[in-house]
Structure formats: C-alpha cells, structure tokens
Amino acid sequence: MLGSPVLLVISDLATFLDDYMNRGVPWRDLALSYVYWMPDSAFMVVPAAVLFATVFTVGSLTRHAELTAAKASGISFLRMMAPIFVAAVMATGIDVALGMAAPAGNQRRAQLVRADRALGGTSRYNFVFAGTYGRVYKASELRADSGRIRAIQIERKGFGPSYPTYLMSAQNAIYTPRSRGWRLGRGELHIVRDTGTMTTITFAAARDNHFSERPLEMLSRQRDPHELSYGELTRIIAATERSGGDANVLRVERALKLAVPATCIIIALFGAPLATSSQRGGSAYGVAVSLATTMVFLLMIQLTRAIGIKGVVPPDLAAWIPAALFGAAGLVLLARVRT
C-alpha cells in the first residue's frame, strides 16, 4: 500500500516533469504536491495490498502444512481465515478514509502544480461549477475578461427550517471587484421548505452574499471527479441531469468511491482459497498470483468505467462489476476447499 504510490510518483515525474517546469512549479511545491496525492494514489491499491497479504499468509500456512494440522485438530479452514477477513474489514475502513481524504488532497495538489495555468482563453460555455457551502452554479456563458455571466442558476441544498433549499436564477450577473461579489439581474428566487411548500420571489436586481467566486476561479478547469467528495458528486450529478447534461462519468466515479473499498473484503474471500491451490510454489508463486490478479482487477476497473461512461450498462452498476466477478470466483474457490 505504501510502495505502489511511490512507483506512481516516479511514473508521473517521468511523464509530466517538462509540463511542471514550463509552469514554473518550484521543487518544494512539486514535492509537497505528491504528499497531498498519496491518499488518492493509495486508494486504488488497498485491495491489491489485501490480496498480497492474504496470498502470502495463507500460502505460507499451506506450504508448512499448518492448515492441515489445524484441520486435524478440529479447526476449520473458515475459522483459520477469520482473522484475515477481520483485517480485510479494517482495510475497507482505511480505504474509505483514504477516499474521503483524497478530494481535498487532490485540490491542493492541483493548486501546487499550477494546473489551471495549463488552460487558456477568457470564456466558458454551458458549464456546471461546484462552489463553497454546497452550492452549485450552472451558467450558459462566462466572460472572465469583462466579469459577466449570461443565464445563471444557483442551487443550494438545505436542511431544516432555518436553512432551506433554494434555487436562484437570473438572466445575467456582473462581477464588481470593489465589493468582490456579483450583482444578479432580472431573476427569481425559489425557496423550498422541508414541508414541500415553495415561495417564489421575483427581483430586478439582487446580490447573493455567498456568491463570491471570482470570474477567473469559475473560468478554471472543471473540477476533476477525484477532487470531489461523495456528497459534492451527488449534488453536481443532480444539477447536471436537471440541465440535460450527461453525468455518466460522475456517476461511475461516485460508485467507485464505495465499490473499491468494498472490494477489500471480496478480494480476501477470493485470495484465501486461491493461495491453497499450490503447496510448492513458494514466494514466487505468491508474487505471480498477486501481480496477475492485481493487473486483472485494475484492467477490469478501467474497462467497466469505460462501458459505464458510454452507457452500455448503468453507470452505478458498472463500478460494481469487478467486485461481483471476483466475489463469484471467490465463492467457487471457497466451495472447492476442504474446510
């Protein structure tokens, strides 16, 4: 789990070092950016770490006939594997924590490597922007040079009577640098309460105190799904689909935030009986099996992500296909083990 991110860092440096130098990224910032990248780079590797640990542990017990001795003493194979499954559950919790920490780390990394400097232009069209306080902005056109927006909607998900959900729409918005805010022109404010009632207010001009994002911030690249938490992805998916956009990419990435950690338990179920299939392979056998299975698992993640994005299968289902296949294979292998 700790070694694979280091390999990813080396690969990233070999591929993008020229880009980082062209953006003028200091070496200190570059090194710090990889520290912030660690949670995301380790997130996909935890199931592989569980597989390696399981195969090496069970393989060693098999080669030294300890499983046979345990069975002769009346201890079943499943009872012997119970600590491994408990450890897999703990690994699932660790992976969930890494998934929760990764978005903030990826955002900070993007700032450190000057990711926005790689983009040019002063306009942006038909986009969705995730702001602070759980707010989502949808705009038809942004002109960063003049600080103007055409046809904007602002949605905020609320909770409770004192913090209701609202949707504000305006025909235009103008940024005023002095007040560091936006002046909205000719629109409506819809306040939706928990009771289901809605209040509509029409205005000729308005100012939203929390709409403080500067034009250049909204012009920046669309936030990568890896920089968004589960809740933020949910809000942006809802906003994108309401505006008629395609949210398959976001749906797949959201589902993977749960499917990948859950695979830790499934991969232990798969690896434990697999490691008993050879008693003479030694460490080389464990390495070969673990590496081959890890490559197949990562390849399946990429394939199912692609078919989910294209809509061949439902995006939320696509992310769980590798886990389902490995789970089925694990049950078959477990049924063949003499417990």
Order of alpha helices (4+ residues) and beta strands (2+ residues): alpha-alpha-alpha-alpha-alpha-beta-beta-beta-beta-beta-beta-alpha-alpha-alpha-alpha-alpha-alpha
